[in-house]
Amino acid sequence: MQVIKYVFQPHGDDRGQLVALEEFRDIPFRIKRVYYMYDTGAGVTRGYHAHRSLQQILICIHGSCKIRLDNGKEKKVIPLEKPYEGLYVSNAMWREMYDFSPDAVLMVLASELYDEKDYIRNYDEFLEYVKNLEETDEKGPEKK
Ligand code: TYD
């Protein structure tokens, strides 16, 4: 499983640091939504879902947390602890976010507006979804 981590360019000078993110230049999709999590309780794990189409970039702009990614075959844990690092999370990827430091702010850039229909919240359904995607890829699109 390939993990795609972006390292953004900080524009630093003696006043401090600044990171600017532009769609299609720094971020590989049109940014339709931004949300962020903060004040996450100790020991909390969030996420536990995948998306049918949504792509995201996760940036822990303050503090630190860990992301567990699972493509249905393999799992990887990616620590996020720098405000200039972004983790790309594709569609059809189960994610769990945990180990938030008390000061953590996890910001998410999303390719689509919020749509509950795009969520897969049941793990068995996710595994089935990934299997069907693979079978469609192997066979190619169904011909009529
Ligand atoms: P939820 O999907 O439970 O977050 P997690 O990523 O941890 O699974 O979202 C928490 C609440 O916020 C839920 O009531 C839905 C709402 N929400 C929005 O209204 N818009 C959004 O863009 C997101 C991500 C969540």
Backbone and ligand atoms as CSV (ligand in chain L), in Angstrom:
chain,resi,resn,atom,element,x,y,z
A,1,MET,N,N,0.844,-1.197,0.000
A,1,MET,CA,C,0.000,0.000,0.000
A,1,MET,C,C,0.881,1.249,0.000
A,2,GLN,N,N,0.613,2.110,-0.954
A,2,GLN,CA,C,1.437,3.312,-1.082
A,2,GLN,C,C,0.853,4.446,-0.231
A,3,VAL,N,N,1.686,4.994,0.622
A,3,VAL,CA,C,1.243,6.133,1.435
A,3,VAL,C,C,1.762,7.403,0.774
A,4,ILE,N,N,0.862,8.344,0.497
A,4,ILE,CA,C,1.294,9.589,-0.152
A,4,ILE,C,C,1.267,10.717,0.874
A,5,LYS,N,N,2.457,11.166,1.222
A,5,LYS,CA,C,2.574,12.262,2.183
A,5,LYS,C,C,3.165,13.470,1.446
A,6,TYR,N,N,2.494,14.579,1.540
A,6,TYR,CA,C,3.002,15.796,0.912
A,6,TYR,C,C,3.811,16.591,1.939
A,7,VAL,N,N,4.908,17.149,1.491
A,7,VAL,CA,C,5.650,18.079,2.343
A,7,VAL,C,C,5.503,19.452,1.690
A,8,PHE,N,N,4.735,20.318,2.322
A,8,PHE,CA,C,4.464,21.641,1.755
A,8,PHE,C,C,5.633,22.573,2.031
A,9,GLN,N,N,5.697,23.604,1.209
A,9,GLN,CA,C,6.808,24.549,1.318
A,9,GLN,C,C,6.480,25.645,2.332
A,10,PRO,N,N,7.148,25.662,3.490
A,10,PRO,CA,C,6.889,26.797,4.377
A,10,PRO,C,C,7.646,28.034,3.883
A,11,HIS,N,N,6.967,29.185,3.938
A,11,HIS,CA,C,7.615,30.448,3.577
A,11,HIS,C,C,8.064,31.087,4.887
A,12,GLY,N,N,9.245,30.713,5.300
A,12,GLY,CA,C,9.713,31.182,6.605
A,12,GLY,C,C,10.588,32.419,6.482
A,13,ASP,N,N,10.498,33.280,7.458
A,13,ASP,CA,C,11.453,34.381,7.602
A,13,ASP,C,C,11.572,34.667,9.088
A,14,ASP,N,N,12.205,35.768,9.436
A,14,ASP,CA,C,12.444,35.978,10.871
A,14,ASP,C,C,11.165,36.292,11.655
A,15,ARG,N,N,10.029,36.407,10.951
A,15,ARG,CA,C,8.755,36.610,11.670
A,15,ARG,C,C,8.093,35.284,12.021
A,16,GLY,N,N,8.511,34.200,11.316
A,16,GLY,CA,C,7.886,32.902,11.569
A,16,GLY,C,C,7.598,32.175,10.262
A,17,GLN,N,N,6.633,31.255,10.296
A,17,GLN,CA,C,6.377,30.375,9.150
A,17,GLN,C,C,4.990,30.613,8.577
A,18,LEU,N,N,4.846,30.338,7.294
A,18,LEU,CA,C,3.544,30.463,6.638
A,18,LEU,C,C,3.466,29.384,5.561
A,19,VAL,N,N,2.386,28.641,5.544
A,19,VAL,CA,C,2.191,27.636,4.491
A,19,VAL,C,C,0.951,28.037,3.698
A,20,ALA,N,N,1.069,28.060,2.375
A,20,ALA,CA,C,-0.067,28.387,1.502
A,20,ALA,C,C,-0.387,27.162,0.651
A,21,LEU,N,N,-1.669,26.829,0.528
A,21,LEU,CA,C,-2.062,25.643,-0.233
A,21,LEU,C,C,-3.036,26.036,-1.328
A,22,GLU,N,N,-2.698,25.730,-2.563
A,22,GLU,CA,C,-3.566,26.071,-3.691
A,22,GLU,C,C,-4.060,24.796,-4.356
A,23,GLU,N,N,-5.344,24.819,-4.726
A,23,GLU,CA,C,-5.893,23.632,-5.379
A,23,GLU,C,C,-5.203,23.415,-6.722
A,24,PHE,N,N,-4.995,22.151,-7.047
A,24,PHE,CA,C,-4.337,21.688,-8.283
A,24,PHE,C,C,-2.849,22.018,-8.334
A,25,ARG,N,N,-2.380,22.871,-7.422
A,25,ARG,CA,C,-0.945,23.155,-7.417
A,25,ARG,C,C,-0.294,22.379,-6.260
A,26,ASP,N,N,-0.760,22.645,-5.041
A,26,ASP,CA,C,-0.228,21.930,-3.868
A,26,ASP,C,C,-1.119,20.752,-3.497
A,27,ILE,N,N,-2.405,20.864,-3.843
A,27,ILE,CA,C,-3.422,19.877,-3.483
A,27,ILE,C,C,-3.952,19.293,-4.795
A,28,PRO,N,N,-4.036,17.957,-4.914
A,28,PRO,CA,C,-4.316,17.378,-6.240
A,28,PRO,C,C,-5.789,17.376,-6.641
A,29,PHE,N,N,-6.628,18.187,-5.988
A,29,PHE,CA,C,-8.034,18.237,-6.355
A,29,PHE,C,C,-8.593,19.627,-6.036
A,30,ARG,N,N,-9.786,19.880,-6.558
A,30,ARG,CA,C,-10.490,21.130,-6.210
A,30,ARG,C,C,-10.939,21.035,-4.754
A,31,ILE,N,N,-10.613,22.026,-3.943
A,31,ILE,CA,C,-10.964,21.985,-2.515
A,31,ILE,C,C,-12.380,22.543,-2.348
A,32,LYS,N,N,-13.322,21.647,-2.050
A,32,LYS,CA,C,-14.714,22.106,-1.929
A,32,LYS,C,C,-15.110,22.314,-0.475
A,33,ARG,N,N,-14.309,21.765,0.442
A,33,ARG,CA,C,-14.707,21.828,1.863
A,33,ARG,C,C,-13.460,21.734,2.724
A,34,VAL,N,N,-13.472,22.485,3.818
A,34,VAL,CA,C,-12.395,22.414,4.819
A,34,VAL,C,C,-13.068,22.204,6.170
A,35,TYR,N,N,-12.598,21.248,6.951
A,35,TYR,CA,C,-13.086,21.130,8.325
A,35,TYR,C,C,-11.926,20.749,9.233
A,36,TYR,N,N,-12.103,20.938,10.521
A,36,TYR,CA,C,-11.010,20.597,11.425
A,36,TYR,C,C,-11.548,20.122,12.763
A,37,MET,N,N,-10.767,19.300,13.390
A,37,MET,CA,C,-11.110,18.708,14.683
A,37,MET,C,C,-10.156,19.254,15.730
A,38,TYR,N,N,-10.668,19.623,16.878
A,38,TYR,CA,C,-9.824,20.087,17.976
A,38,TYR,C,C,-10.504,19.704,19.281
A,39,ASP,N,N,-9.817,19.862,20.384
A,39,ASP,CA,C,-10.360,19.472,21.703
A,39,ASP,C,C,-10.760,18.004,21.701
A,40,THR,N,N,-10.033,17.176,20.982
A,40,THR,CA,C,-10.356,15.748,20.929
A,40,THR,C,C,-9.970,15.126,22.268
A,41,GLY,N,N,-10.882,14.392,22.845
A,41,GLY,CA,C,-10.655,13.818,24.174
A,41,GLY,C,C,-9.517,12.803,24.178
A,42,ALA,N,N,-8.891,12.666,25.344
A,42,ALA,CA,C,-7.800,11.693,25.475
A,42,ALA,C,C,-8.366,10.295,25.234
A,43,GLY,N,N,-7.632,9.510,24.461
A,43,GLY,CA,C,-8.040,8.124,24.231
A,43,GLY,C,C,-9.125,7.957,23.170
A,44,VAL,N,N,-9.554,9.076,22.558
A,44,VAL,CA,C,-10.620,8.990,21.540
A,44,VAL,C,C,-10.056,8.516,20.199
A,45,THR,N,N,-10.803,7.652,19.522
A,45,THR,CA,C,-10.503,7.322,18.121
A,45,THR,C,C,-11.710,7.755,17.296
A,46,ARG,N,N,-11.460,8.493,16.207
A,46,ARG,CA,C,-12.525,8.969,15.325
A,46,ARG,C,C,-12.375,8.337,13.952
A,47,GLY,N,N,-13.321,8.612,13.106
A,47,GLY,CA,C,-13.241,8.097,11.744
A,47,GLY,C,C,-14.088,6.842,11.644
A,48,TYR,N,N,-13.439,5.703,11.534
A,48,TYR,CA,C,-14.128,4.408,11.361
A,48,TYR,C,C,-15.056,4.468,10.156
A,49,HIS,N,N,-14.547,4.980,9.046
A,49,HIS,CA,C,-15.351,4.962,7.832
A,49,HIS,C,C,-14.437,5.086,6.613
A,50,ALA,N,N,-15.031,4.836,5.456
A,50,ALA,CA,C,-14.366,5.077,4.173
A,50,ALA,C,C,-15.346,5.896,3.332
A,51,HIS,N,N,-14.858,6.368,2.182
A,51,HIS,CA,C,-15.727,7.128,1.279
A,51,HIS,C,C,-15.748,6.467,-0.088
A,52,ARG,N,N,-16.886,6.580,-0.745
A,52,ARG,CA,C,-16.995,6.019,-2.098
A,52,ARG,C,C,-16.206,6.876,-3.088
A,53,SER,N,N,-16.329,8.217,-3.014
A,53,SER,CA,C,-15.646,9.073,-4.001
A,53,SER,C,C,-14.702,10.093,-3.398
A,54,LEU,N,N,-14.935,10.489,-2.159
A,54,LEU,CA,C,-14.210,11.625,-1.585
A,54,LEU,C,C,-12.701,11.382,-1.480
A,55,GLN,N,N,-11.945,12.398,-1.840
A,55,GLN,CA,C,-10.497,12.400,-1.575
A,55,GLN,C,C,-10.215,13.491,-0.553
A,56,GLN,N,N,-9.186,13.282,0.244
A,56,GLN,CA,C,-8.878,14.234,1.311
A,56,GLN,C,C,-7.378,14.381,1.501
A,57,ILE,N,N,-7.018,15.531,2.068
A,57,ILE,CA,C,-5.656,15.718,2.588
A,57,ILE,C,C,-5.809,16.073,4.062
A,58,LEU,N,N,-5.119,15.343,4.914
A,58,LEU,CA,C,-5.176,15.566,6.359
A,58,LEU,C,C,-3.895,16.269,6.800
A,59,ILE,N,N,-4.071,17.359,7.522
A,59,ILE,CA,C,-2.910,18.112,8.006
A,59,ILE,C,C,-3.102,18.378,9.495
A,60,CYS,N,N,-2.165,17.918,10.298
A,60,CYS,CA,C,-2.249,18.209,11.732
A,60,CYS,C,C,-1.533,19.547,11.935
A,61,ILE,N,N,-2.308,20.648,11.869
A,61,ILE,CA,C,-1.676,21.977,11.842
A,61,ILE,C,C,-1.166,22.410,13.213
A,62,HIS,N,N,-1.582,21.663,14.248
A,62,HIS,CA,C,-1.042,21.940,15.589
A,62,HIS,C,C,-1.077,20.645,16.386
A,63,GLY,N,N,-0.029,20.398,17.172
A,63,GLY,CA,C,0.002,19.163,17.964
A,63,GLY,C,C,0.274,17.956,17.081
A,64,SER,N,N,-0.225,16.811,17.502
A,64,SER,CA,C,0.057,15.583,16.752
A,64,SER,C,C,-1.089,14.585,16.902
A,65,CYS,N,N,-1.133,13.659,15.957
A,65,CYS,CA,C,-2.094,12.551,16.037
A,65,CYS,C,C,-1.582,11.439,15.131
A,66,LYS,N,N,-2.288,10.323,15.134
A,66,LYS,CA,C,-1.918,9.211,14.247
A,66,LYS,C,C,-3.118,8.837,13.381
A,67,ILE,N,N,-2.805,8.412,12.169
A,67,ILE,CA,C,-3.859,7.997,11.238
A,67,ILE,C,C,-3.600,6.542,10.864
A,68,ARG,N,N,-4.613,5.712,11.017
A,68,ARG,CA,C,-4.498,4.331,10.526
A,68,ARG,C,C,-5.264,4.246,9.218
A,69,LEU,N,N,-4.552,3.874,8.137
A,69,LEU,CA,C,-5.193,3.696,6.835
A,69,LEU,C,C,-5.283,2.206,6.535
A,70,ASP,N,N,-6.355,1.824,5.883
A,70,ASP,CA,C,-6.610,0.406,5.613
A,70,ASP,C,C,-7.297,0.332,4.254
A,71,ASN,N,N,-6.622,-0.313,3.290
A,71,ASN,CA,C,-7.227,-0.399,1.949
A,71,ASN,C,C,-8.009,-1.709,1.753
A,72,GLY,N,N,-8.220,-2.418,2.857
A,72,GLY,CA,C,-8.957,-3.688,2.777
A,72,GLY,C,C,-8.030,-4.879,2.739
A,73,LYS,N,N,-6.751,-4.618,2.464
A,73,LYS,CA,C,-5.760,-5.699,2.403
A,73,LYS,C,C,-4.623,-5.441,3.366
A,74,GLU,N,N,-4.286,-4.178,3.489
A,74,GLU,CA,C,-3.117,-3.781,4.265
A,74,GLU,C,C,-3.466,-2.580,5.128
A,75,LYS,N,N,-2.823,-2.499,6.286
A,75,LYS,CA,C,-3.037,-1.347,7.167
A,75,LYS,C,C,-1.708,-0.645,7.392
A,76,LYS,N,N,-1.741,0.656,7.497
A,76,LYS,CA,C,-0.524,1.410,7.831
A,76,LYS,C,C,-0.875,2.513,8.808
A,77,VAL,N,N,0.056,2.768,9.732
A,77,VAL,CA,C,-0.126,3.860,10.684
A,77,VAL,C,C,0.806,4.996,10.290
A,78,ILE,N,N,0.243,6.188,10.156
A,78,ILE,CA,C,1.044,7.344,9.748
A,78,ILE,C,C,0.926,8.415,10.833
A,79,PRO,N,N,2.047,8.746,11.494
A,79,PRO,CA,C,1.990,9.842,12.460
A,79,PRO,C,C,1.960,11.176,11.720
A,80,LEU,N,N,1.144,12.095,12.211
A,80,LEU,CA,C,1.131,13.460,11.657
A,80,LEU,C,C,1.534,14.394,12.783
A,81,GLU,N,N,2.663,15.037,12.625
A,81,GLU,CA,C,3.142,15.885,13.725
A,81,GLU,C,C,3.798,17.182,13.274
A,82,LYS,N,N,3.667,17.474,11.963
A,82,LYS,CA,C,4.244,18.726,11.459
A,82,LYS,C,C,3.173,19.514,10.715
A,83,PRO,N,N,3.101,20.823,10.924
A,83,PRO,CA,C,2.055,21.601,10.255
A,83,PRO,C,C,2.278,21.757,8.746
A,84,TYR,N,N,3.439,21.318,8.252
A,84,TYR,CA,C,3.715,21.428,6.806
A,84,TYR,C,C,3.633,20.071,6.101
A,85,GLU,N,N,3.055,19.070,6.781
A,85,GLU,CA,C,2.921,17.752,6.154
A,85,GLU,C,C,1.458,17.424,5.935
A,86,GLY,N,N,1.148,16.862,4.780
A,86,GLY,CA,C,-0.240,16.484,4.484
A,86,GLY,C,C,-0.299,15.034,4.052
A,87,LEU,N,N,-1.279,14.318,4.573
A,87,LEU,CA,C,-1.463,12.913,4.188
A,87,LEU,C,C,-2.626,12.818,3.216
A,88,TYR,N,N,-2.360,12.255,2.048
A,88,TYR,CA,C,-3.418,12.064,1.055
A,88,TYR,C,C,-4.208,10.800,1.404
A,89,VAL,N,N,-5.512,10.938,1.447
A,89,VAL,CA,C,-6.368,9.771,1.710
A,89,VAL,C,C,-7.338,9.646,0.534
A,90,SER,N,N,-7.166,8.578,-0.218
A,90,SER,CA,C,-7.978,8.389,-1.424
A,90,SER,C,C,-9.371,7.907,-1.042
A,91,ASN,N,N,-10.233,7.814,-2.019
A,91,ASN,CA,C,-11.523,7.165,-1.798
A,91,ASN,C,C,-11.266,5.671,-1.533
A,92,ALA,N,N,-12.251,4.958,-1.091
A,92,ALA,CA,C,-12.149,3.517,-0.809
A,92,ALA,C,C,-10.998,3.193,0.153
A,93,MET,N,N,-10.836,4.025,1.148
A,93,MET,CA,C,-9.778,3.826,2.153
A,93,MET,C,C,-10.391,3.996,3.541
A,94,TRP,N,N,-10.344,2.934,4.329
A,94,TRP,CA,C,-10.846,3.009,5.705
A,94,TRP,C,C,-9.855,3.808,6.528
A,95,ARG,N,N,-10.329,4.739,7.378
A,95,ARG,CA,C,-9.413,5.546,8.189
A,95,ARG,C,C,-9.879,5.631,9.635
A,96,GLU,N,N,-8.891,5.632,10.510
A,96,GLU,CA,C,-9.129,5.863,11.939
A,96,GLU,C,C,-8.093,6.873,12.412
A,97,MET,N,N,-8.536,7.832,13.201
A,97,MET,CA,C,-7.643,8.880,13.705
A,97,MET,C,C,-7.600,8.758,15.223
A,98,TYR,N,N,-6.406,8.741,15.794
A,98,TYR,CA,C,-6.304,8.504,17.233
A,98,TYR,C,C,-4.997,9.096,17.770
A,99,ASP,N,N,-4.804,8.906,19.081
A,99,ASP,CA,C,-3.576,9.386,19.735
A,99,ASP,C,C,-3.393,10.899,19.549
A,100,PHE,N,N,-4.495,11.638,19.693
A,100,PHE,CA,C,-4.449,13.097,19.543
A,100,PHE,C,C,-3.760,13.704,20.769
A,101,SER,N,N,-2.808,14.578,20.565
A,101,SER,CA,C,-2.260,15.325,21.697
A,101,SER,C,C,-3.339,16.323,22.139
A,102,PRO,N,N,-3.316,16.769,23.400
A,102,PRO,CA,C,-4.387,17.654,23.879
A,102,PRO,C,C,-4.530,18.924,23.031
A,103,ASP,N,N,-3.418,19.369,22.415
A,103,ASP,CA,C,-3.456,20.613,21.628
A,103,ASP,C,C,-3.637,20.358,20.127
A,104,ALA,N,N,-3.984,19.116,19.742
A,104,ALA,CA,C,-4.011,18.776,18.308
A,104,ALA,C,C,-5.165,19.459,17.581
A,105,VAL,N,N,-4.843,19.994,16.408
A,105,VAL,CA,C,-5.863,20.498,15.485
A,105,VAL,C,C,-5.633,19.765,14.166
A,106,LEU,N,N,-6.579,18.908,13.813
A,106,LEU,CA,C,-6.445,18.136,12.575
A,106,LEU,C,C,-7.356,18.763,11.533
A,107,MET,N,N,-6.730,19.317,10.491
A,107,MET,CA,C,-7.483,19.995,9.434
A,107,MET,C,C,-7.599,19.061,8.223
A,108,VAL,N,N,-8.769,19.062,7.612
A,108,VAL,CA,C,-9.014,18.184,6.464
A,108,VAL,C,C,-9.453,19.020,5.273
A,109,LEU,N,N,-8.779,18.844,4.155
A,109,LEU,CA,C,-9.181,19.469,2.886
A,109,LEU,C,C,-9.888,18.380,2.084
A,110,ALA,N,N,-11.087,18.677,1.628
A,110,ALA,CA,C,-11.901,17.630,1.008
A,110,ALA,C,C,-12.309,18.017,-0.408
A,111,SER,N,N,-12.396,16.997,-1.270
A,111,SER,CA,C,-12.691,17.237,-2.688
A,111,SER,C,C,-14.183,17.402,-2.965
A,112,GLU,N,N,-15.026,17.123,-1.960
A,112,GLU,CA,C,-16.480,17.212,-2.164
A,112,GLU,C,C,-17.151,17.845,-0.954
A,113,LEU,N,N,-18.344,18.325,-1.158
A,113,LEU,CA,C,-19.155,18.815,-0.041
A,113,LEU,C,C,-19.573,17.632,0.826
A,114,TYR,N,N,-20.053,17.912,2.006
A,114,TYR,CA,C,-20.474,16.845,2.915
A,114,TYR,C,C,-21.676,16.109,2.328
A,115,ASP,N,N,-21.556,14.781,2.274
A,115,ASP,CA,C,-22.646,13.975,1.715
A,115,ASP,C,C,-22.658,12.629,2.428
A,116,GLU,N,N,-23.629,12.439,3.286
A,116,GLU,CA,C,-23.689,11.212,4.095
A,116,GLU,C,C,-23.753,9.967,3.190
A,117,LYS,N,N,-24.303,10.104,1.979
A,117,LYS,CA,C,-24.425,8.949,1.071
A,117,LYS,C,C,-23.069,8.438,0.583
A,118,ASP,N,N,-22.055,9.308,0.692
A,118,ASP,CA,C,-20.719,8.919,0.233
A,118,ASP,C,C,-19.964,8.077,1.287
A,119,TYR,N,N,-20.515,7.999,2.492
A,119,TYR,CA,C,-19.835,7.300,3.585
A,119,TYR,C,C,-20.100,5.796,3.549
A,120,ILE,N,N,-19.088,5.016,3.876
A,120,ILE,CA,C,-19.278,3.588,4.188
A,120,ILE,C,C,-18.853,3.453,5.644
A,121,ARG,N,N,-19.801,3.194,6.525
A,121,ARG,CA,C,-19.500,3.198,7.961
A,121,ARG,C,C,-19.440,1.801,8.561
A,122,ASN,N,N,-19.721,0.804,7.726
A,122,ASN,CA,C,-19.689,-0.576,8.214
A,122,ASN,C,C,-18.470,-1.270,7.602
A,123,TYR,N,N,-17.607,-1.861,8.459
A,123,TYR,CA,C,-16.327,-2.395,7.959
A,123,TYR,C,C,-16.528,-3.557,6.975
A,124,ASP,N,N,-17.498,-4.428,7.266
A,124,ASP,CA,C,-17.738,-5.562,6.348
A,124,ASP,C,C,-18.225,-5.050,4.991
A,125,GLU,N,N,-19.052,-4.014,5.036
A,125,GLU,CA,C,-19.533,-3.413,3.780
A,125,GLU,C,C,-18.365,-2.805,3.004
A,126,PHE,N,N,-17.428,-2.214,3.744
A,126,PHE,CA,C,-16.226,-1.633,3.118
A,126,PHE,C,C,-15.421,-2.731,2.391
A,127,LEU,N,N,-15.205,-3.870,3.094
A,127,LEU,CA,C,-14.432,-4.960,2.476
A,127,LEU,C,C,-15.123,-5.449,1.207
A,128,GLU,N,N,-16.428,-5.551,1.253
A,128,GLU,CA,C,-17.213,-5.983,0.098
A,128,GLU,C,C,-17.082,-4.961,-1.042
A,129,TYR,N,N,-17.125,-3.676,-0.683
A,129,TYR,CA,C,-17.029,-2.591,-1.662
A,129,TYR,C,C,-15.679,-2.641,-2.392
A,130,VAL,N,N,-14.606,-2.850,-1.610
A,130,VAL,CA,C,-13.253,-2.904,-2.190
A,130,VAL,C,C,-13.125,-4.126,-3.108
A,131,LYS,N,N,-13.690,-5.253,-2.668
A,131,LYS,CA,C,-13.622,-6.481,-3.475
A,131,LYS,C,C,-14.343,-6.282,-4.810
A,132,ASN,N,N,-15.507,-5.658,-4.752
A,132,ASN,CA,C,-16.267,-5.400,-5.981
A,132,ASN,C,C,-15.535,-4.453,-6.911
A,133,LEU,N,N,-14.860,-3.442,-6.327
A,133,LEU,CA,C,-14.080,-2.503,-7.145
A,133,LEU,C,C,-12.985,-3.233,-7.892
A,134,GLU,N,N,-12.295,-4.141,-7.170
A,134,GLU,CA,C,-11.197,-4.913,-7.786
A,134,GLU,C,C,-11.707,-5.800,-8.895
A,135,GLU,N,N,-12.848,-6.458,-8.655
A,135,GLU,CA,C,-13.408,-7.342,-9.681
A,135,GLU,C,C,-13.792,-6.549,-10.921
A,136,THR,N,N,-14.341,-5.353,-10.724
A,136,THR,CA,C,-14.711,-4.494,-11.858
A,136,THR,C,C,-13.451,-4.086,-12.617
A,137,ASP,N,N,-12.381,-3.772,-11.875
A,137,ASP,CA,C,-11.111,-3.384,-12.515
A,137,ASP,C,C,-10.544,-4.519,-13.341
A,138,GLU,N,N,-10.617,-5.752,-12.785
A,138,GLU,CA,C,-10.053,-6.911,-13.506
A,138,GLU,C,C,-10.825,-7.209,-14.775
A,139,LYS,N,N,-12.157,-7.124,-14.675
A,139,LYS,CA,C,-13.013,-7.472,-15.812
A,139,LYS,C,C,-13.142,-6.335,-16.808
A,140,GLY,N,N,-12.863,-5.117,-16.302
A,140,GLY,CA,C,-13.120,-3.929,-17.091
A,140,GLY,C,C,-14.585,-3.571,-16.968
A,141,PRO,N,N,-14.976,-2.421,-17.513
A,141,PRO,CA,C,-16.369,-2.030,-17.392
A,141,PRO,C,C,-17.287,-3.007,-18.106
A,142,GLU,N,N,-18.443,-3.237,-17.533
A,142,GLU,CA,C,-19.373,-4.200,-18.114
A,142,GLU,C,C,-19.849,-3.721,-19.488
A,143,LYS,N,N,-19.816,-4.635,-20.501
A,143,LYS,CA,C,-20.239,-4.209,-21.856
A,143,LYS,C,C,-21.695,-4.565,-22.057
A,144,LYS,N,N,-22.431,-3.660,-22.691
A,144,LYS,CA,C,-23.868,-3.933,-22.916
A,144,LYS,C,C,-24.050,-4.380,-24.357
L,1,TYD,P1,P,-18.255,12.456,11.919
L,1,TYD,O1,O,-18.517,11.987,10.525
L,1,TYD,O2,O,-18.814,11.660,13.047
L,1,TYD,O3,O,-16.702,12.631,12.131
L,1,TYD,P2,P,-15.540,11.506,11.987
L,1,TYD,O4,O,-14.674,11.995,10.867
L,1,TYD,O5,O,-14.842,11.452,13.277
L,1,TYD,O6,O,-16.221,10.216,11.620
L,1,TYD,O7,O,-18.799,13.958,12.031
L,1,TYD,C1,C,-19.190,14.551,13.250
L,1,TYD,C2,C,-20.412,15.435,13.029
L,1,TYD,O8,O,-20.107,16.531,12.184
L,1,TYD,C3,C,-21.568,14.696,12.402
L,1,TYD,O9,O,-22.759,15.128,13.033
L,1,TYD,C4,C,-21.576,15.168,10.972
L,1,TYD,C5,C,-20.971,16.556,11.046
L,1,TYD,N1,N,-20.198,16.947,9.878
L,1,TYD,C6,C,-20.684,17.974,9.072
L,1,TYD,O10,O,-21.764,18.548,9.300
L,1,TYD,N2,N,-19.940,18.347,7.992
L,1,TYD,C7,C,-18.753,17.764,7.697
L,1,TYD,O11,O,-18.103,18.161,6.717
L,1,TYD,C8,C,-18.277,16.689,8.539
L,1,TYD,C9,C,-16.971,15.992,8.251
L,1,TYD,C10,C,-19.034,16.328,9.607
